[in-house]
């Protein structure tokens, strides 16, 4: 047991740059969930009334659920990319005699170490932030006066355990694909990352689509504006999960469509970037996943809040103000998660291609040409994620419009300016996440990059 733990810790130290994004997401998720659970615990101990406790529970459920969902998918996305990049290592270990349970145990153990490190530090920060956040919530009318800040063992436990609950199944699922390949195939296909979509992922996507239909049908049997909004948002969440799961299966036609601007506007670097994206479907899917989640969740919350505000009666000004405060609370961690997920995934994918870039430079390509190629690749990735998000949001709005037709014209109240900012933010993060590591990678001498290996 001691030997295994030593091996896991040594592996985490040598791959800390790969796990940096998962570590930060775990830290942020633990701090947020610890804070929310501590707020709920403080309200429960103060016993100011059922209304206050229901408000705290609503806050915990909405913010914690959405942020936990985003954290789960972003950690899973990072671990899938790490597992893809370790295909050669996994294949080599299996060739020399390592068993699948041993390799799975090591990688899951690494994920647990990262989750515990991020969870403990995040829970400590969340506990320290309880007092000022609780005062802010009371001052802005989200909670009534009465709850007092204090150390909450329940909140601390929730923060730490949530990161482990997120990381273990994500790591287990991420390593499942490489371990199902034969050792020789894993070594042979390490450079391209494989082409097959895991059967389990496809089955999960189909099950999620069935769940989306069941959710929509359940809410369709209820009348009322709020039921229509809640049903449409639940439908959108499940469809976003399904779209993320199906992304490796549909990424090639989506990426081909997204690469059209590069093909038309640049004969050399644009077409080379399009060819690279077409040849590396799993990598493009992993890179476009955070963009899909960031744009889809942000647009869902913005549109849902705009429609909700438009249906509130004129005398419910206090409710509108509380909804606005709740939206700010909800959007802040989501924006940070999204930015971190996009930047981390693109950093991992770009940094891993040092030898490819070095070979192109030795063949005569200049740094400027490679940066332009990376720019077109990032545009393809961002557009792929945005196109998938647009499909989901269109279904969400169509369903909402069908339910609210007699009460409201949805298109007239949508926050088009805020939605444009979401698109611009995702595009900016995508370009930044590719070009910055690209510049750093291209600073390495070609001969040294070709000779080195991660």
Secondary structure, DSSP 8 states (H G I E B T S, - for coil): -HHHHHHHHHHHHHTHHHHHHHHHHHHHHHHHHHHHHHHHHHHHHHT--HHHHHHHHHHIIIIIHHHHHHHHHHHHHHHHHHHHHTHHHHHHHHHTT--HHHHHHHHHHHHHHHHHHHHHHHHHHHHHTHHHHHHHHHHTTSS-TT------HHHHHHHHHHHHHHHHHHHHHHHHHHHHS-HHHHHHTTTTT-----HHHHHHHHHHHHHHHHHHHHHHTS-SHHHHHHHHHHHHHHHHHHHHHHHHHHHHHHHHHHTHHHHHH-TTHHHHHHHHHHH-HHHHHHHHHHHHHHHHHHHHHHHHHHHHHHHS-TT-HHHHHHHHHHHHHHHHHHHHHHHHHHHHHHHHHHHTTHHHHHHHHHTT--HHHHHHHHHHHHHHHHHHHHHHHHHHHHHHHHHHHHHHTTT--HHHH--HHHHHHHHHHHHHHHHHHHHHHHHHHHTS-HHHHHH---
